[in-house]
Amino acid sequence: MPSTKIPPLTLLLAFIDLDNELQELLHLEVAMKLYDQTVGFRNLTMMVTGAIPISDMISTKAMLGFHLEAWEQAREKEEYLERSVLARFRQLPDDMKYIFVRAHRSALNDLGL
C-alpha cells in the first residue's frame, strides 16, 4: 500500500508559501489603510461622481477612475490572499499549524484570521 504521508520538502514549501502570502496580505492591508487615510476612498468616489468638485486640473475624472480601478483590484487581491492563506493553512498537518500560529499570532490577529 503506498504511503499517504506528505514529503517533508513539500510541507516546507507549503509553509513558506503560506508565510509569503501572509506577508503580502499584511503589506497590502497596511498600504490600503494608508491610502484610505490620505486620499480616502470615499473622497475619490465622490470626486468621480461630481459630489465633490475636483480641486485641481491635474486630477481629471479619468485619473480618478484609474485610482478607483486600482483600489478595486487591491480589494480583489486582498480577498484572494485571505482565501488562499486559509486554504493553505487547512492543508498543513496539525503540528505545522501550531508552529505557524505561534510564529504569526500577532499578524493573524491583526488580520482577523
Contacts in CASP RR format, 6 or more apart in sequence:
PFRMAT RR
TARGET T0000
AUTHOR 0000-0000-0000
METHOD contacts of the structure
MODEL  1
MPSTKIPPLTLLLAFIDLDNELQELLHLEVAMKLYDQTVGFRNLTMMVTG
AIPISDMISTKAMLGFHLEAWEQAREKEEYLERSVLARFRQLPDDMKYIF
VRAHRSALNDLGL
6 93 0 8 1.000
11 92 0 8 1.000
11 93 0 8 1.000
11 96 0 8 1.000
14 88 0 8 1.000
14 91 0 8 1.000
14 92 0 8 1.000
15 92 0 8 1.000
15 96 0 8 1.000
15 99 0 8 1.000
15 100 0 8 1.000
17 88 0 8 1.000
18 85 0 8 1.000
18 88 0 8 1.000
18 89 0 8 1.000
18 92 0 8 1.000
18 100 0 8 1.000
19 100 0 8 1.000
19 103 0 8 1.000
19 104 0 8 1.000
21 81 0 8 1.000
21 84 0 8 1.000
21 85 0 8 1.000
21 88 0 8 1.000
22 85 0 8 1.000
22 104 0 8 1.000
22 107 0 8 1.000
22 108 0 8 1.000
22 111 0 8 1.000
24 81 0 8 1.000
25 78 0 8 1.000
25 81 0 8 1.000
25 82 0 8 1.000
25 85 0 8 1.000
25 111 0 8 1.000
26 107 0 8 1.000
26 110 0 8 1.000
26 111 0 8 1.000
28 74 0 8 1.000
28 77 0 8 1.000
28 78 0 8 1.000
28 81 0 8 1.000
29 78 0 8 1.000
29 110 0 8 1.000
29 111 0 8 1.000
31 74 0 8 1.000
32 71 0 8 1.000
32 74 0 8 1.000
32 75 0 8 1.000
32 78 0 8 1.000
35 41 0 8 1.000
35 71 0 8 1.000
39 67 0 8 1.000
41 71 0 8 1.000
43 52 0 8 1.000
44 64 0 8 1.000
44 67 0 8 1.000
44 68 0 8 1.000
44 71 0 8 1.000
45 68 0 8 1.000
46 52 0 8 1.000
47 53 0 8 1.000
47 54 0 8 1.000
47 59 0 8 1.000
47 61 0 8 1.000
47 64 0 8 1.000
48 61 0 8 1.000
48 64 0 8 1.000
48 65 0 8 1.000
48 68 0 8 1.000
54 60 0 8 1.000
54 61 0 8 1.000
54 64 0 8 1.000
82 111 0 8 1.000
82 113 0 8 1.000
85 113 0 8 1.000
86 113 0 8 1.000
89 97 0 8 1.000
89 100 0 8 1.000
92 100 0 8 1.000
101 108 0 8 1.000
END
